Structures are given as structure tokens and as C-alpha cells.
């Protein structure tokens, strides 16, 4: 029973990790190709990715300011959220591995 809970938690963290990777690609495409506009299906998928990842990123951005290098601003909240998710995945997978 408890193992199923760990598996479900790991699955949720893994899905959130995939959403973060999609968000990373989405932000890079938007930055590098200013004229690109998604089609209807892609826009719906991107909206889903945005709505899942934006609340935790917004909360972290309140605590972790952007790092300014001249005219460039690096969003450290995304990196922090990615590290947090990966660390949580590491600790959740521990009880699932026999030994």
C-alpha cells in the first residue's frame, strides 16, 4: 500500500519534470523565434504547460530574484524549481528500490 503511494508520488514528480522540460523548450522557442505563432492544438498544449508550471515559478520568483548580467536577466527560479523536483524524485525513488 505504501509502495503504491511512493510510486504515485514519483509519477507526479516525473510528469511535472516533463512539464518543466516542455516549458523550457517553449520559452527558448519563444525567445529565439519571435514571429512563431503556435497552431490551435499547440496553443492548447502550451497553455496547459503554462498553467501547471507558472504558479510554483511565480512563488519562487518572489523569493529568488533574477540574476542580471548587463542587459540580460537570468531566471534562477526555473533552475531552482528544476533542482527541487530532481532532489524530490531522488528521495522518493529511494523507498522504491529494494535493498
N, C-alpha and C positions, 0 to 999 in steps of 0.2 A: 504493500500500500504506500509506504513512504517512498519507495523507489519510483513509483509512478508519479508522485509529486515532484521529485527531483527531475525526472525526465520531462515533465510538462514545463517546469521552470526553465530547464535548459533549452527546450524547443522555443519558448517565448523569447528568451535572450538571443537565440540564434536568428529567429525571424527579425527581431529588432536590429541585430547586426546587419542582416541583409538590407533592411530598410535604410540603415545608415550608409551602406555602400551605394545604394541607389541614389541617395541624397547627395553623396559625394560626386557621383557621375553627373547628376542633374546640375549641380552648382558649377562644375567645370564646363559642361557644355554651354550653359547659360553665360558663363564668363568669356569663353573663347569664341563663341558664335553668337554675336548679339542679334543677328537677324533671324535666327532659327525660331520657328514657332511650332509647337507640338500639334499634332492632329487631335481629333476628339478623344480617341482611345488613350493616346499617350498623355493628354492633358488630364484625363480622369485618373490615370495611374500616378502621375506626378502629384496631383492634388492629394491622393491617398498617402503617398510617401511624405509629403509636406506636413499633412495633418498629424501623422504619427510621430515624426521626428522634431517638429518645431516646439511643442511645449517643453520637453526636457532641455532642448538647446536654449530656449528663451530663459528658462530658470538658471541655467549655468552662466549665461551671458550677463546676468545681473551680478554674479559673484566674480566671474573671471573676465576682466576687460580684454579687448582686442589688443594685440601687440603691434605697435606702429613702427614701421621701418620706412622712413621718408614719407612717400605718398601712398605706400602700400600698407594695408591693415590685415594682419593675420588673425583669423578667428580661432582662438585657442580653446573655446568652449567645445567645438566639434571634436578636437583631438582629445580633450579631457573626457568627453562622453564616450568616445570610442575606447579609450583605455579602461574606463569604469566598466563598460559592458564586457570587454575581454577578460578583465580580472574576475568579474562575477561569473562568467562562463567557466573559467578555470576552477573556481571554488565549488561551483555547482556540479561539475563533472567529477570531482573527487569522490563523493559518495557512490557514484555510479560505477566506478572502476573497482572490480574485485581485487582484494589483496591487501 
